[in-house]
Amino acid sequence: MNFTMSIADNYASFIDTASGIAVFVDSFDNRKFDVRIGSVNESKFVGHIFAETDHELNEKLAALFLAQTKI
């Protein structure tokens, strides 16, 4: 899945078209990002990501997605 979130964003959602798995990311301080994975109707918290750049955030989102879904 291609993640394109900016650390300036407080919220983003992504849906993997191949599997239908949804990823929801939110942040109140733009440094610590809470990540939930599941479906549009139901998701579960899978972890926090700490990032200082867009690139770092998107790399960590991709790694967490792969670790949680094993796709």
A tleap script that builds the chain and sets N, CA, C and O, in Angstrom:
source leaprc.protein.ff14SB
mol = sequence {
  NMET ASN PHE THR MET SER ILE ALA ASP ASN
  TYR ALA SER PHE ILE ASP THR ALA SER GLY
  ILE ALA VAL PHE VAL ASP SER PHE ASP ASN
  ARG LYS PHE ASP VAL ARG ILE GLY SER VAL
  ASN GLU SER LYS PHE VAL GLY HIE ILE PHE
  ALA GLU THR ASP HIE GLU LEU ASN GLU LYS
  LEU ALA ALA LEU PHE LEU ALA GLN THR LYS
  CILE
}
set mol.1.N position { 0.850 -1.171 0.000 }
set mol.1.CA position { 0.000 0.000 0.000 }
set mol.1.C position { 0.899 1.239 0.000 }
set mol.1.O position { 1.969 1.243 0.608 }
set mol.2.N position { 0.458 2.260 -0.674 }
set mol.2.CA position { 1.208 3.511 -0.763 }
set mol.2.C position { 0.653 4.520 0.246 }
set mol.2.O position { -0.496 4.946 0.134 }
set mol.3.N position { 1.465 4.896 1.219 }
set mol.3.CA position { 1.060 5.885 2.213 }
set mol.3.C position { 1.612 7.241 1.807 }
set mol.3.O position { 2.778 7.359 1.432 }
set mol.4.N position { 0.771 8.259 1.884 }
set mol.4.CA position { 1.155 9.615 1.461 }
set mol.4.C position { 0.736 10.653 2.499 }
set mol.4.O position { 0.243 11.727 2.155 }
set mol.5.N position { 0.936 10.324 3.753 }
set mol.5.CA position { 0.525 11.229 4.826 }
set mol.5.C position { 1.637 12.246 5.104 }
set mol.5.O position { 2.823 11.932 4.996 }
set mol.6.N position { 1.242 13.445 5.458 }
set mol.6.CA position { 2.171 14.487 5.884 }
set mol.6.C position { 2.111 14.585 7.402 }
set mol.6.O position { 1.053 14.378 7.997 }
set mol.7.N position { 3.238 14.899 8.031 }
set mol.7.CA position { 3.209 15.055 9.486 }
set mol.7.C position { 2.367 16.258 9.903 }
set mol.7.O position { 2.013 16.382 11.075 }
set mol.8.N position { 2.045 17.134 8.974 }
set mol.8.CA position { 1.185 18.281 9.272 }
set mol.8.C position { -0.292 17.889 9.330 }
set mol.8.O position { -1.121 18.661 9.813 }
set mol.9.N position { -0.623 16.688 8.837 }
set mol.9.CA position { -2.014 16.219 8.856 }
set mol.9.C position { -2.368 15.691 10.240 }
set mol.9.O position { -1.571 15.000 10.874 }
set mol.10.N position { -3.553 16.018 10.695 }
set mol.10.CA position { -4.023 15.475 11.971 }
set mol.10.C position { -4.740 14.142 11.797 }
set mol.10.O position { -4.902 13.395 12.762 }
set mol.11.N position { -5.172 13.836 10.569 }
set mol.11.CA position { -5.913 12.613 10.327 }
set mol.11.C position { -5.748 12.193 8.870 }
set mol.11.O position { -5.678 13.033 7.973 }
set mol.12.N position { -5.687 10.899 8.651 }
set mol.12.CA position { -5.678 10.365 7.285 }
set mol.12.C position { -6.234 8.953 7.317 }
set mol.12.O position { -6.159 8.266 8.336 }
set mol.13.N position { -6.787 8.532 6.204 }
set mol.13.CA position { -7.249 7.146 6.071 }
set mol.13.C position { -6.806 6.626 4.713 }
set mol.13.O position { -6.717 7.368 3.735 }
set mol.14.N position { -6.534 5.342 4.684 }
set mol.14.CA position { -6.065 4.672 3.475 }
set mol.14.C position { -6.789 3.340 3.372 }
set mol.14.O position { -7.048 2.697 4.389 }
set mol.15.N position { -7.117 2.921 2.163 }
set mol.15.CA position { -7.741 1.619 1.946 }
set mol.15.C position { -6.927 0.869 0.902 }
set mol.15.O position { -6.681 1.369 -0.195 }
set mol.16.N position { -6.517 -0.336 1.265 }
set mol.16.CA position { -5.789 -1.194 0.343 }
set mol.16.C position { -6.793 -1.785 -0.638 }
set mol.16.O position { -7.666 -2.558 -0.242 }
set mol.17.N position { -6.679 -1.431 -1.906 }
set mol.17.CA position { -7.674 -1.861 -2.897 }
set mol.17.C position { -7.660 -3.370 -3.118 }
set mol.17.O position { -8.692 -3.959 -3.439 }
set mol.18.N position { -6.507 -3.995 -2.951 }
set mol.18.CA position { -6.410 -5.439 -3.170 }
set mol.18.C position { -7.122 -6.248 -2.085 }
set mol.18.O position { -7.774 -7.250 -2.379 }
set mol.19.N position { -6.993 -5.809 -0.830 }
set mol.19.CA position { -7.548 -6.583 0.290 }
set mol.19.C position { -8.773 -5.942 0.935 }
set mol.19.O position { -9.533 -6.619 1.626 }
set mol.20.N position { -8.969 -4.642 0.713 }
set mol.20.CA position { -10.065 -3.929 1.365 }
set mol.20.C position { -9.752 -3.504 2.786 }
set mol.20.O position { -10.615 -2.961 3.477 }
set mol.21.N position { -8.524 -3.746 3.232 }
set mol.21.CA position { -8.127 -3.373 4.595 }
set mol.21.C position { -7.949 -1.860 4.680 }
set mol.21.O position { -7.330 -1.239 3.816 }
set mol.22.N position { -8.506 -1.285 5.743 }
set mol.22.CA position { -8.432 0.162 5.953 }
set mol.22.C position { -7.430 0.484 7.060 }
set mol.22.O position { -7.296 -0.257 8.034 }
set mol.23.N position { -6.730 1.605 6.886 }
set mol.23.CA position { -5.784 2.104 7.885 }
set mol.23.C position { -6.201 3.523 8.233 }
set mol.23.O position { -6.382 4.361 7.349 }
set mol.24.N position { -6.352 3.789 9.530 }
set mol.24.CA position { -6.740 5.111 10.018 }
set mol.24.C position { -5.620 5.638 10.908 }
set mol.24.O position { -5.134 4.932 11.792 }
set mol.25.N position { -5.218 6.878 10.669 }
set mol.25.CA position { -4.113 7.480 11.414 }
set mol.25.C position { -4.571 8.828 11.944 }
set mol.25.O position { -5.136 9.631 11.201 }
set mol.26.N position { -4.328 9.082 13.232 }
set mol.26.CA position { -4.632 10.414 13.759 }
set mol.26.C position { -3.567 10.858 14.734 }
set mol.26.O position { -2.862 10.043 15.329 }
set mol.27.N position { -3.461 12.178 14.890 }
set mol.27.CA position { -2.455 12.763 15.760 }
set mol.27.C position { -2.967 14.095 16.300 }
set mol.27.O position { -3.621 14.862 15.593 }
set mol.28.N position { -2.657 14.348 17.556 }
set mol.28.CA position { -3.014 15.632 18.151 }
set mol.28.C position { -1.835 16.596 18.183 }
set mol.28.O position { -2.017 17.812 18.253 }
set mol.29.N position { -0.612 16.040 18.129 }
set mol.29.CA position { 0.572 16.896 18.230 }
set mol.29.C position { 1.485 16.830 17.004 }
set mol.29.O position { 2.532 17.477 16.978 }
set mol.30.N position { 1.101 16.058 15.996 }
set mol.30.CA position { 1.863 15.899 14.755 }
set mol.30.C position { 3.275 15.344 14.970 }
set mol.30.O position { 4.185 15.603 14.183 }
set mol.31.N position { 3.435 14.582 16.043 }
set mol.31.CA position { 4.680 13.857 16.315 }
set mol.31.C position { 4.390 12.414 16.661 }
set mol.31.O position { 5.124 11.508 16.266 }
set mol.32.N position { 3.306 12.203 17.408 }
set mol.32.CA position { 2.872 10.862 17.799 }
set mol.32.C position { 1.589 10.563 17.030 }
set mol.32.O position { 0.608 11.300 17.131 }
set mol.33.N position { 1.603 9.466 16.254 }
set mol.33.CA position { 0.479 9.118 15.406 }
set mol.33.C position { -0.111 7.783 15.859 }
set mol.33.O position { 0.605 6.786 15.949 }
set mol.34.N position { -1.402 7.764 16.140 }
set mol.34.CA position { -2.098 6.541 16.530 }
set mol.34.C position { -2.610 5.870 15.257 }
set mol.34.O position { -3.155 6.527 14.370 }
set mol.35.N position { -2.425 4.551 15.182 }
set mol.35.CA position { -2.783 3.816 13.979 }
set mol.35.C position { -3.797 2.724 14.312 }
set mol.35.O position { -3.621 1.959 15.261 }
set mol.36.N position { -4.867 2.670 13.507 }
set mol.36.CA position { -5.882 1.624 13.614 }
set mol.36.C position { -5.991 0.934 12.260 }
set mol.36.O position { -5.899 1.578 11.215 }
set mol.37.N position { -6.186 -0.379 12.288 }
set mol.37.CA position { -6.315 -1.165 11.055 }
set mol.37.C position { -7.552 -2.044 11.166 }
set mol.37.O position { -7.851 -2.584 12.232 }
set mol.38.N position { -8.262 -2.180 10.064 }
set mol.38.CA position { -9.440 -3.037 10.026 }
set mol.38.C position { -10.256 -2.769 8.786 }
set mol.38.O position { -9.746 -2.759 7.666 }
set mol.39.N position { -11.544 -2.550 9.014 }
set mol.39.CA position { -12.446 -2.236 7.909 }
set mol.39.C position { -13.010 -0.838 8.132 }
set mol.39.O position { -12.750 -0.207 9.156 }
set mol.40.N position { -13.778 -0.370 7.169 }
set mol.40.CA position { -14.407 0.939 7.302 }
set mol.40.C position { -15.376 0.939 8.486 }
set mol.40.O position { -15.575 1.969 9.129 }
set mol.41.N position { -15.975 -0.212 8.770 }
set mol.41.CA position { -16.962 -0.309 9.856 }
set mol.41.C position { -16.349 -0.632 11.217 }
set mol.41.O position { -16.929 -0.291 12.249 }
set mol.42.N position { -15.195 -1.278 11.233 }
set mol.42.CA position { -14.605 -1.684 12.507 }
set mol.42.C position { -13.090 -1.791 12.369 }
set mol.42.O position { -12.584 -2.448 11.459 }
set mol.43.N position { -12.383 -1.150 13.267 }
set mol.43.CA position { -10.924 -1.212 13.248 }
set mol.43.C position { -10.409 -1.349 14.670 }
set mol.43.O position { -11.119 -1.069 15.635 }
set mol.44.N position { -9.140 -1.791 14.784 }
set mol.44.CA position { -8.537 -1.915 16.116 }
set mol.44.C position { -7.222 -1.155 16.160 }
set mol.44.O position { -6.512 -1.041 15.160 }
set mol.45.N position { -6.919 -0.645 17.326 }
set mol.45.CA position { -5.671 0.063 17.555 }
set mol.45.C position { -4.521 -0.932 17.433 }
set mol.45.O position { -4.556 -2.005 18.034 }
set mol.46.N position { -3.487 -0.567 16.642 }
set mol.46.CA position { -2.342 -1.463 16.471 }
set mol.46.C position { -1.021 -0.843 16.912 }
set mol.46.O position { -0.008 -1.540 16.968 }
set mol.47.N position { -1.012 0.444 17.225 }
set mol.47.CA position { 0.225 1.027 17.722 }
set mol.47.C position { 0.358 2.517 17.494 }
set mol.47.O position { -0.453 3.157 16.824 }
set mol.48.N position { 1.424 3.041 18.087 }
set mol.48.CA position { 1.800 4.444 17.923 }
set mol.48.C position { 3.012 4.505 17.009 }
set mol.48.O position { 3.857 3.610 17.019 }
set mol.49.N position { 3.089 5.557 16.231 }
set mol.49.CA position { 4.274 5.843 15.426 }
set mol.49.C position { 4.753 7.235 15.816 }
set mol.49.O position { 3.969 8.181 15.891 }
set mol.50.N position { 6.047 7.341 16.059 }
set mol.50.CA position { 6.659 8.640 16.309 }
set mol.50.C position { 7.471 8.998 15.075 }
set mol.50.O position { 8.312 8.214 14.635 }
set mol.51.N position { 7.223 10.192 14.507 }
set mol.51.CA position { 7.927 10.596 13.286 }
set mol.51.C position { 8.150 12.101 13.279 }
set mol.51.O position { 7.362 12.871 13.826 }
set mol.52.N position { 9.250 12.496 12.641 }
set mol.52.CA position { 9.578 13.913 12.510 }
set mol.52.C position { 9.534 14.402 11.074 }
set mol.52.O position { 9.576 15.607 10.829 }
set mol.53.N position { 9.447 13.468 10.104 }
set mol.53.CA position { 9.360 13.859 8.690 }
set mol.53.C position { 8.260 13.053 8.005 }
set mol.53.O position { 7.862 11.994 8.493 }
set mol.54.N position { 7.776 13.554 6.884 }
set mol.54.CA position { 6.763 12.835 6.113 }
set mol.54.C position { 7.298 11.462 5.691 }
set mol.54.O position { 6.605 10.450 5.804 }
set mol.55.N position { 8.536 11.449 5.206 }
set mol.55.CA position { 9.142 10.200 4.737 }
set mol.55.C position { 9.212 9.164 5.854 }
set mol.55.O position { 8.867 8.000 5.651 }
set mol.56.N position { 9.655 9.588 7.024 }
set mol.56.CA position { 9.751 8.677 8.171 }
set mol.56.C position { 8.370 8.149 8.550 }
set mol.56.O position { 8.215 6.958 8.817 }
set mol.57.N position { 7.380 9.015 8.574 }
set mol.57.CA position { 6.020 8.608 8.911 }
set mol.57.C position { 5.502 7.573 7.927 }
set mol.57.O position { 4.977 6.539 8.339 }
set mol.58.N position { 5.638 7.833 6.647 }
set mol.58.CA position { 5.101 6.921 5.635 }
set mol.58.C position { 5.844 5.589 5.597 }
set mol.58.O position { 5.232 4.550 5.350 }
set mol.59.N position { 7.148 5.604 5.837 }
set mol.59.CA position { 7.910 4.350 5.928 }
set mol.59.C position { 7.433 3.510 7.110 }
set mol.59.O position { 7.253 2.298 6.988 }
set mol.60.N position { 7.232 4.160 8.249 }
set mol.60.CA position { 6.791 3.435 9.443 }
set mol.60.C position { 5.348 2.938 9.289 }
set mol.60.O position { 5.011 1.859 9.778 }
set mol.61.N position { 4.503 3.713 8.618 }
set mol.61.CA position { 3.143 3.246 8.348 }
set mol.61.C position { 3.167 1.993 7.482 }
set mol.61.O position { 2.448 1.034 7.761 }
set mol.62.N position { 3.979 1.991 6.443 }
set mol.62.CA position { 4.089 0.833 5.561 }
set mol.62.C position { 4.601 -0.395 6.314 }
set mol.62.O position { 4.089 -1.499 6.123 }
set mol.63.N position { 5.598 -0.208 7.158 }
set mol.63.CA position { 6.149 -1.324 7.929 }
set mol.63.C position { 5.124 -1.880 8.910 }
set mol.63.O position { 4.998 -3.097 9.051 }
set mol.64.N position { 4.389 -0.996 9.589 }
set mol.64.CA position { 3.370 -1.444 10.538 }
set mol.64.C position { 2.247 -2.166 9.807 }
set mol.64.O position { 1.761 -3.192 10.283 }
set mol.65.N position { 1.827 -1.644 8.652 }
set mol.65.CA position { 0.785 -2.286 7.866 }
set mol.65.C position { 1.215 -3.697 7.464 }
set mol.65.O position { 0.445 -4.645 7.616 }
set mol.66.N position { 2.427 -3.840 6.958 }
set mol.66.CA position { 2.916 -5.159 6.554 }
set mol.66.C position { 3.007 -6.112 7.733 }
set mol.66.O position { 2.648 -7.283 7.615 }
set mol.67.N position { 3.484 -5.620 8.867 }
set mol.67.CA position { 3.616 -6.467 10.053 }
set mol.67.C position { 2.253 -6.936 10.570 }
set mol.67.O position { 2.117 -8.065 11.042 }
set mol.68.N position { 1.260 -6.070 10.479 }
set mol.68.CA position { -0.064 -6.395 11.013 }
set mol.68.C position { -0.905 -7.239 10.056 }
set mol.68.O position { -1.752 -8.015 10.497 }
set mol.69.N position { -0.679 -7.094 8.765 }
set mol.69.CA position { -1.540 -7.770 7.792 }
set mol.69.C position { -0.845 -8.935 7.104 }
set mol.69.O position { -1.510 -9.835 6.592 }
set mol.70.N position { 0.467 -8.933 7.086 }
set mol.70.CA position { 1.255 -9.980 6.424 }
set mol.70.C position { 0.844 -10.169 4.971 }
set mol.70.O position { 0.806 -11.291 4.467 }
set mol.71.N position { 0.533 -9.044 4.295 }
set mol.71.CA position { 0.145 -9.080 2.867 }
set mol.71.C position { 1.385 -8.944 2.021 }
set mol.71.O position { 1.298 -8.949 0.793 }
savepdb mol mol.pdb
quit
